[in-house]
Amino acid sequence: MAKNQIALPASGGGLMRYSDEFKSKLQIKPSHIVAVIVVAIVIEVLLRLR
């Protein structure tokens, strides 16, 4: 039964962790993105009401 086993490579079975490879100098929180989108929507609604 031991002869039927599949050996995975030492690198973790082909899986890569991209967060370890690249670290951006510009960090933006998801809450800031949501806030910018909400502000843009509010401005758009106000412009259409006039």
N, C-alpha and C positions, 0 to 999 in steps of 0.2 A: 504494500500500500504506500510505502514511503517513496517509491519510484515515480508515482503519479503526481507528486507535488510540483507546483510551478514556483520558481524562485524569482522574486522581484528584484530589480536593480537596487543598488545601495542608495540611490538618490531619492528613494521614497515612492517607487512605483510610477515614475514619470510625472508626478505632481510637482508643480512649481509654486513657490510663494512669491508673488510679484511685489508684495509690500517690502520685502527685504532687498529687492534689487534697485528700486528707485524711490528716493525720498525728495519730494518737491520742497523748494524753499518757500513757496507761497501756500500757506495753509488757510483754507476757507472752511468755516463751520457750516454744516447743513442748515442751521437755523438762520444764518446770514443770507443764504441763497433764497430761502422761503420768504424772508422779510423783503428782499429786493423784488421778488415776484409779486408779492402782495402790494407793495408800493406802486409798482408799474401798473397793476390792475386798477388800483384806486385812481391813479392819474388818468388812465385811459377812460374810465367811467366819468370822471369829472369833465374831461375834454368833450366827451360826446353829449353831455347834458347841456352844454352852453350853446 
